[in-house]
């Protein structure tokens, strides 16, 4: 529990039946990760729309700041070889 007596905050990500990626669907508080997973299932997949759930303690997430986006991402702009348009993709490569 936190200093204020609250359970930790967890961020919930769900992969839908038709999706390839987990998508952030919301947040919830729980006593531990197993409880968070069960609550996430009950709250965010009530209609059987999910095939996989991730729960992550919000305090364990480190994110870049939108205010720093220009200096943070600027180094990538000068490396054109990282862009997919730089490469020729063979025709026999599926799903590209």
Kinemage of the C-alpha trace (Angstrom):
@kinemage 1
@onewidth
@group {chain A} dominant
@subgroup {mainchain}
@vectorlist {calphas} color= white
{ca unk a 1} P 0.000 0.000 0.000
{ca unk a 2} L 1.045 3.555 -0.552
{ca unk a 3} L 1.707 6.076 2.166
{ca unk a 4} L -1.925 7.165 1.918
{ca unk a 5} L -3.177 3.593 2.396
{ca unk a 6} L -4.083 3.067 -1.264
{ca unk a 7} L -3.284 0.038 -3.362
{ca unk a 8} L -0.761 0.569 -6.174
{ca unk a 9} L -1.989 1.855 -9.522
{ca unk a 10} L -1.695 -0.549 -12.467
{ca unk a 11} L -1.922 0.291 -16.156
{ca unk a 12} L -3.866 -2.252 -18.221
{ca unk a 13} L -3.101 -3.304 -21.797
{ca unk a 14} L -5.345 -5.674 -23.787
{ca unk a 15} L -4.758 -7.462 -27.083
{ca unk a 16} L -8.031 -7.969 -28.916
{ca unk a 17} L -8.952 -11.042 -30.928
{ca unk a 18} L -8.306 -9.179 -34.158
{ca unk a 19} L -5.354 -7.161 -32.916
{ca unk a 20} L -1.647 -7.757 -33.134
{ca unk a 21} L -0.648 -5.290 -30.418
{ca unk a 22} L -1.608 -4.729 -26.826
{ca unk a 23} L -3.441 -1.423 -26.418
{ca unk a 24} L -3.690 0.648 -23.245
{ca unk a 25} L -7.305 0.459 -22.081
{ca unk a 26} L -7.172 2.027 -18.637
{ca unk a 27} L -5.947 1.905 -15.068
{ca unk a 28} L -6.982 0.246 -11.835
{ca unk a 29} L -5.787 -0.205 -8.280
{ca unk a 30} L -5.032 -3.634 -6.845
{ca unk a 31} L -3.148 -5.215 -3.951
{ca unk a 32} L -0.787 -7.160 -6.225
{ca unk a 33} L -0.205 -8.090 -9.871
{ca unk a 34} L -2.378 -11.236 -9.757
{ca unk a 35} L -5.296 -9.279 -8.323
{ca unk a 36} L -4.743 -6.567 -10.939
{ca unk a 37} L -4.852 -9.191 -13.692
{ca unk a 38} L -8.127 -10.658 -12.413
{ca unk a 39} L -9.700 -7.214 -11.995
{ca unk a 40} L -8.508 -6.174 -15.457
{ca unk a 41} L -10.129 -9.280 -16.939
{ca unk a 42} L -13.415 -8.510 -15.177
{ca unk a 43} L -13.440 -4.808 -15.998
{ca unk a 44} L -11.881 -4.562 -19.465
{ca unk a 45} L -12.824 -7.863 -21.171
{ca unk a 46} L -16.427 -8.401 -20.075
{ca unk a 47} L -17.549 -9.186 -23.623
{ca unk a 48} L -14.738 -11.631 -24.462
{ca unk a 49} L -12.993 -9.023 -26.611
{ca unk a 50} L -9.494 -9.824 -25.360
{ca unk a 51} L -7.083 -12.721 -25.805
{ca unk a 52} L -4.212 -11.357 -23.692
{ca unk a 53} L -3.910 -8.878 -20.825
{ca unk a 54} L -0.843 -7.134 -19.454
{ca unk a 55} L -0.860 -5.240 -16.150
{ca unk a 56} L 2.083 -3.031 -15.229
{ca unk a 57} L 2.587 -1.041 -12.060
{ca unk a 58} L 2.351 2.585 -13.079
{ca unk a 59} L 5.355 3.352 -10.889
{ca unk a 60} L 7.469 0.946 -13.000
{ca unk a 61} L 6.800 2.831 -16.254
{ca unk a 62} L 9.340 5.361 -17.442
{ca unk a 63} L 8.182 7.562 -20.300
{ca unk a 64} L 9.514 10.423 -22.340
{ca unk a 65} L 7.901 13.815 -21.864
{ca unk a 66} L 5.860 15.348 -24.698
{ca unk a 67} L 7.530 18.666 -23.847
{ca unk a 68} L 10.921 17.180 -24.706
{ca unk a 69} L 9.870 15.471 -27.946
{ca unk a 70} L 11.958 17.620 -30.271
{ca unk a 71} L 15.332 17.191 -28.543
{ca unk a 72} L 14.597 13.613 -27.463
{ca unk a 73} L 13.724 12.312 -30.929
{ca unk a 74} L 15.948 14.652 -32.970
{ca unk a 75} L 18.910 12.234 -33.251
{ca unk a 76} L 16.760 9.712 -35.140
{ca unk a 77} L 15.907 12.178 -37.903
{ca unk a 78} L 19.443 12.263 -39.313
{ca unk a 79} L 19.717 8.466 -39.662
{ca unk a 80} L 17.839 7.762 -42.887
{ca unk a 81} L 18.956 4.139 -42.911
{ca unk a 82} L 16.519 3.538 -40.042
{ca unk a 83} L 13.537 4.396 -42.236
{ca unk a 84} L 11.882 1.487 -44.061
{ca unk a 85} L 11.970 3.407 -47.341
{ca unk a 86} L 15.759 3.038 -47.403
{ca unk a 87} L 15.555 -0.723 -48.018
{ca unk a 88} L 14.262 -2.766 -50.940
{ca unk a 89} L 11.911 -5.457 -49.680
{ca unk a 90} L 11.990 -8.714 -51.639
{ca unk a 91} L 8.618 -9.759 -53.051
{ca unk a 92} L 8.723 -13.115 -51.256
{ca unk a 93} L 8.757 -11.450 -47.798
{ca unk a 94} L 5.210 -11.600 -46.366
{ca unk a 95} L 3.533 -9.034 -44.108
{ca unk a 96} L 5.726 -6.033 -44.742
